[in-house]
Amino acid sequence: MSADAPEQKNTGRPAETEVPLPDDEALAAAKKKVEEIDARYEPGARETVVLPGSDGTVSGTAFDDYVDDEGNLKKPEPEKDS
């Protein structure tokens, strides 16, 4: 370090770097994905079931496509790319 350079302190944090902004195509793709996720979780979009013995509490409610008729978890089907 030269005598003219200001002294830098080590704060233990990494130096801040610039993050590139996403292009319009990436933003459009992200927006479409968010709309798909929002539609999937829209109230009433998927059937729900109450698990036996839970008295209908929130923790005892599941999406119908995740449990079988006896309340056992089903393996989720892989999502298909559109």
Phi and psi restraints in degrees (value plus and minus 20) as a CYANA .aco file:
   2 SER   PHI    -104.8   -64.8
   2 SER   PSI     145.6   185.6
   3 ALA   PHI     -88.1   -48.1
   3 ALA   PSI     -44.9    -4.9
   4 ASP   PHI    -104.0   -64.0
   4 ASP   PSI     -40.4    -0.4
   5 ALA   PHI     -96.3   -56.3
   5 ALA   PSI     118.8   158.8
   6 PRO   PHI     -88.8   -48.8
   6 PRO   PSI     127.3   167.3
   7 GLU   PHI     -94.3   -54.3
   7 GLU   PSI     114.5   154.5
   8 GLN   PHI    -125.5   -85.5
   8 GLN   PSI     117.3   157.3
   9 LYS   PHI    -116.6   -76.6
   9 LYS   PSI     122.7   162.7
  10 ASN   PHI    -109.1   -69.1
  10 ASN   PSI      89.6   129.6
  11 THR   PHI    -110.2   -70.2
  11 THR   PSI     -27.3    12.7
  12 GLY   PHI      64.4   104.4
  12 GLY   PSI     -24.2    15.8
  13 ARG   PHI    -120.4   -80.4
  13 ARG   PSI     127.6   167.6
  14 PRO   PHI     -87.1   -47.1
  14 PRO   PSI     131.5   171.5
  15 ALA   PHI     -83.9   -43.9
  15 ALA   PSI     122.5   162.5
  16 GLU   PHI     -90.1   -50.1
  16 GLU   PSI     118.6   158.6
  17 THR   PHI    -143.9  -103.9
  17 THR   PSI     137.1   177.1
  18 GLU   PHI     -96.9   -56.9
  18 GLU   PSI     117.7   157.7
  19 VAL   PHI    -122.8   -82.8
  19 VAL   PSI     107.1   147.1
  20 PRO   PHI     -86.8   -46.8
  20 PRO   PSI     121.9   161.9
  21 LEU   PHI     -98.8   -58.8
  21 LEU   PSI     122.1   162.1
  22 PRO   PHI     -88.7   -48.7
  22 PRO   PSI     129.2   169.2
  23 ASP   PHI    -100.1   -60.1
  23 ASP   PSI     153.5   193.5
  24 ASP   PHI     -80.7   -40.7
  24 ASP   PSI     -56.4   -16.4
  25 GLU   PHI     -85.2   -45.2
  25 GLU   PSI     -63.1   -23.1
  26 ALA   PHI     -86.0   -46.0
  26 ALA   PSI     -59.3   -19.3
  27 LEU   PHI     -84.2   -44.2
  27 LEU   PSI     -61.9   -21.9
  28 ALA   PHI     -84.6   -44.6
  28 ALA   PSI     -61.9   -21.9
  29 ALA   PHI     -84.6   -44.6
  29 ALA   PSI     -61.2   -21.2
  30 ALA   PHI     -85.6   -45.6
  30 ALA   PSI     -60.8   -20.8
  31 LYS   PHI     -83.3   -43.3
  31 LYS   PSI     -61.3   -21.3
  32 LYS   PHI     -83.5   -43.5
  32 LYS   PSI     -62.8   -22.8
  33 LYS   PHI     -82.9   -42.9
  33 LYS   PSI     -61.7   -21.7
  34 VAL   PHI     -83.4   -43.4
  34 VAL   PSI     -60.7   -20.7
  35 GLU   PHI     -82.6   -42.6
  35 GLU   PSI     -58.9   -18.9
  36 GLU   PHI     -84.6   -44.6
  36 GLU   PSI     -62.5   -22.5
  37 ILE   PHI     -85.9   -45.9
  37 ILE   PSI     -63.8   -23.8
  38 ASP   PHI     -79.6   -39.6
  38 ASP   PSI     -62.5   -22.5
  39 ALA   PHI     -84.6   -44.6
  39 ALA   PSI     -56.4   -16.4
  40 ARG   PHI     -86.5   -46.5
  40 ARG   PSI     -52.9   -12.9
  41 TYR   PHI    -124.1   -84.1
  41 TYR   PSI      -7.4    32.6
  42 GLU   PHI     -81.3   -41.3
  42 GLU   PSI     114.9   154.9
  43 PRO   PHI     -73.7   -33.7
  43 PRO   PSI     109.5   149.5
  44 GLY   PHI      66.7   106.7
  44 GLY   PSI     -25.4    14.6
  45 ALA   PHI     -90.9   -50.9
  45 ALA   PSI     -47.3    -7.3
  46 ARG   PHI    -151.6  -111.6
  46 ARG   PSI     122.0   162.0
  47 GLU   PHI     -88.3   -48.3
  47 GLU   PSI     125.0   165.0
  48 THR   PHI    -139.3   -99.3
  48 THR   PSI     137.3   177.3
  49 VAL   PHI    -151.2  -111.2
  49 VAL   PSI     135.0   175.0
  50 VAL   PHI    -120.6   -80.6
  50 VAL   PSI     107.4   147.4
  51 LEU   PHI     -92.5   -52.5
  51 LEU   PSI     119.8   159.8
  52 PRO   PHI     -77.2   -37.2
  52 PRO   PSI     117.6   157.6
  53 GLY   PHI      63.1   103.1
  53 GLY   PSI     -19.6    20.4
  54 SER   PHI    -117.6   -77.6
  54 SER   PSI     -26.8    13.2
  55 ASP   PHI      35.1    75.1
  55 ASP   PSI       6.1    46.1
  56 GLY   PHI      56.7    96.7
  56 GLY   PSI      -5.7    34.3
  57 THR   PHI     -85.5   -45.5
  57 THR   PSI     140.4   180.4
  58 VAL   PHI     -77.3   -37.3
  58 VAL   PSI     -61.5   -21.5
  59 SER   PHI     -88.4   -48.4
  59 SER   PSI     -36.0     4.0
  60 GLY   PHI    -119.9   -79.9
  60 GLY   PSI      -8.2    31.8
  61 THR   PHI    -128.8   -88.8
  61 THR   PSI     114.9   154.9
  62 ALA   PHI    -155.5  -115.5
  62 ALA   PSI     138.2   178.2
  63 PHE   PHI     -89.7   -49.7
  63 PHE   PSI     116.9   156.9
  64 ASP   PHI     -77.4   -37.4
  64 ASP   PSI     -52.4   -12.4
  65 ASP   PHI     -99.5   -59.5
  65 ASP   PSI     -18.7    21.3
  66 TYR   PHI    -125.6   -85.6
  66 TYR   PSI     -31.8     8.2
  67 VAL   PHI    -151.0  -111.0
  67 VAL   PSI     130.9   170.9
  68 ASP   PHI    -108.9   -68.9
  68 ASP   PSI    -193.0  -153.0
  69 ASP   PHI     -85.2   -45.2
  69 ASP   PSI     -39.4     0.6
  70 GLU   PHI    -118.8   -78.8
  70 GLU   PSI     -16.2    23.8
  71 GLY   PHI      68.8   108.8
  71 GLY   PSI     -13.5    26.5
  72 ASN   PHI    -104.0   -64.0
  72 ASN   PSI     123.2   163.2
  73 LEU   PHI     -87.0   -47.0
  73 LEU   PSI     116.8   156.8
  74 LYS   PHI    -112.5   -72.5
  74 LYS   PSI     133.3   173.3
  75 LYS   PHI     -94.8   -54.8
  75 LYS   PSI     109.3   149.3
  76 PRO   PHI     -86.3   -46.3
  76 PRO   PSI     122.1   162.1
  77 GLU   PHI     -96.6   -56.6
  77 GLU   PSI     120.9   160.9
  78 PRO   PHI     -82.9   -42.9
  78 PRO   PSI     120.2   160.2
  79 GLU   PHI     -91.8   -51.8
  79 GLU   PSI     120.9   160.9
  80 LYS   PHI    -114.4   -74.4
  80 LYS   PSI     114.4   154.4
  81 ASP   PHI     -92.9   -52.9
  81 ASP   PSI     115.5   155.5
